Amino acid sequence: MKGIKWGLLFILYCSQMSIGWSQIVGVAARVNGVEITNFRLDRHFADYLLSQGRSVGAIRSPSVYKRFKNEALEQLIDKELLWQEAQQRGLKVDPARVQAELQKIKSAFSSAESFARRLDKDGFDESGYVDYLEQELAAMMVLESLTRVFSPSEEEVNRLYQLNLRLFERPEQLQARHILLKVDAGADSETDAAVHQQLTSLQQQLSQGADFAALARSYSQDSSAEQGGLLDDFQRGDMVLPFETAAFALVPGDVSEPVRTQYGWHLIKLEQHKPAVSMPAQQAKELIRQQLATQQQAEARDDALARLRADSEIEVLSR
């Protein structure tokens, strides 16, 4: 009775996700006549979601579920194409490599029993799982052979380095706190003077040992008040000119005189001065080299899979 109940719930869930029963038990796609069953797709789908940081239970939208399922199917088609290419090439995977990969996977489980339970849940016995690993490794080997790329030339690396020098530099920056007492744009001189006087009284409290952050939390009318007036690190050009001029004239620990900006009256305390730094050229060029290689490999992978698809007969039955 319990099994029947769970079976009915599963059918209901699939119907809510716009999945027909025939899709569960049938064929999702054919690749050069080789069937990819929905059982195989569902098994791969769980791994695909895991790689995306998701789980089936967390997906509430049928359209999102369908999109991920289609992406998983396309990935599975690519895997099948690579495996077929490996077979055509007569490529063999060293059994020792397969066993090493198996032991690596087993070591992630707390016991042999928990590993066996996971295999059973995924529809494998150990022999079948070894065959699956062999196919996965063979597909990877074929893909590597199809996507070999040359190391970027030094000329190209140097050219990109010179074009992007600013990306490898961090300009001079300040970490500061401030207290802002706002003055409306249309305020008269008397109102402005009253706000200035209020800020001056806070300045006197600071000179007598009051804590700047505590005063900012109590009196500042800026969104930074909750953080004790702490601002995000800023560089020249980030702040309005009167604020910038006053802040960059301070040394760490200093508090400015009252500063008038378009927003009102400020007191500024400099917490930290961070001088400009540049990434060493050799390190920056290595990053460029790695990025170029990654980009070229991704493009080569897409091209290789596109060629395999163009030369193959692919029939998608489940969407």
GUTORZA-567195 format. One record per residue (C-alpha): residue in one letter; x, y, z. Coordinates in steps of 0.25 Angstrom, whole numbers, plus 5000, padded with zeros to 4 digits. Layout:
BEGIN
AXYZ ...
//
This chain:
BEGIN
M500050005000 K501150105004 G501850074990 I500550104983 K500450234990 W501850274987 G501650234972 L500350324972 L501050444978 F502150434968 I501150424956 L500450544962 Y501750624964 C502150594949 S500850644944 Q500950774952 M502350784945 S501650764932 I502350624930 G501550514924 W501650374929 S502150324915 Q503350424917 I503750354930 V503850214925 G504150244910 V505250304902 A505750444903 A506650444891 R507350364880 V508750394876 N509150324863 G508150214867 V508650204881 E507450224891 I507650314903 T506550274912 N505750364922 F506350274933 R507750304929 L507350454927 D506650464941 R507950394947 H508850504940 F507850614943 A508150594958 D509650614956 Y509350734947 L508550804957 L509650774968 S510650834959 Q509750964958 G509650964973 R508150924972 S507250814976 V505950764970 G505150794983 A505650944982 I505050964968 R503651024969 S503451074955 P503050964944 S503751054933 V505051064941 Y504950914944 K504750884929 R505850984925 F506850904934 K506350774929 N506650814915 E508050864918 A508350734925 L507850664913 E508650744903 Q509850714912 L509550564912 I509450574897 D510850634896 K511350524905 E510750414896 L511450474884 L512750474891 W512650334895 Q512250294881 E513450364876 A514350294886 Q513750164881 Q514050204866 R515450234870 G515650104877 L516050184889 K516250104902 V516350154916 D517450094925 P516650004935 A517650054946 R517150194943 V515650154944 Q515950084957 A516750204963 E515550294959 L514550184966 Q515450184979 K515450344979 I513950344978 K513750234989 S514650314998 A513650424999 F512650325006 S512650295020 S512650145017 A512550035006 E511050015010 S510750165008 F511450164995 A510650034991 R509350104995 R509650224987 L509950134975 D508650064977 K507850194978 D508450234965 G508050104958 F509550044957 D510249924963 E511749934964 S512049864951 G511049964943 Y511650084950 V513050044946 D512550034932 Y511950174934 L513250224939 E513950174927 Q513050244917 E513150374925 L514750364925 A514750324910 A513850444907 M514750534914 M515950484907 V515250504893 L514850644897 E516250674902 S516850624888 L515850714881 T516050834889 R517550844889 V517950994888 F519351064886 S519851144897 P519651294895 S520851364888 E521651464897 E521251574887 E519751554889 V519951544905 N520851674905 R519851744896 L518651714905 Y519451754917 Q519751894911 L518351914907 N517851874921 L518851934931 R517851994939 L517151864942 F518451824950 E518551954958 R517851994970 P517852144972 E518052214985 Q516852184994 L516352235008 Q515552165018 A514752275026 R513552305035 H512752425035 I511552495042 L510652565033 L509552665038 K508752705026 V508352835021 D507252855011 A507652914997 G506753034999 A507053065014 D507453205018 S508753245024 E508153245038 T507753095037 D509053065031 A509753135043 A508953055053 V509352925047 H510752965046 Q510752995061 Q510152865064 L511252795057 T512252885064 S511652835078 L511952685073 Q513352725069 Q513552775083 Q513052645089 L514052575080 S515152665085 Q514752625099 G514952475096 A513552435091 D513552315081 F513352355067 A512552235063 A511652245075 L511352395071 A511052355057 R510052245061 S509352345069 Y509352475061 S509752445046 Q508652465036 D509352375026 S509052225023 S510452195028 A510052235042 E509652085046 Q511152055043 G511652165052 G511852255039 L512752155032 L512852175017 D513252085006 D514652105002 F514752214992 Q515752274983 R515952414977 G514752444968 D513752364976 M513252474986 V512852624984 L514052714983 P514052784997 F513852645004 E514952584996 T515952694998 A515752695013 A515852545014 F517152535006 A517752645015 L517552555027 V518552455033 P517952325040 G517252365053 D517052505050 V515652575050 S515352685040 E514852825042 P513352835038 V513252815023 R512152875015 T511652805003 Q510352804995 Y509752705005 G510052785018 W511152785029 H512152675031 L513152625041 I514152525035 K515052435042 L516152355034 E516252215038 Q517252165028 H518052215016 K518352115005 P519452154996 A519252114981 V519851974977 S520051904964 M520051754962 P521451714957 A521551704942 Q521951564942 Q520751524951 A519751604942 K520251544930 E520151404935 L518651434938 I518451484924 R519151364919 Q518151274927 Q516951354923 L517351344908 A517551194909 T516251174917 Q515451254906 Q516151174894 Q515851044901 A514351084903 E514251124888 A514951004883 R514050914892 D512850984886 D513350964872 A513750814874 L512350784879 A511650864868 R512450784858 L512050654864 R510550694865 A510650734850 D511150604846 S510150524854 E508650494854 I508050544867 E506550524870 V506050584883 L504750524887 S504550594901 R504450744903 
//
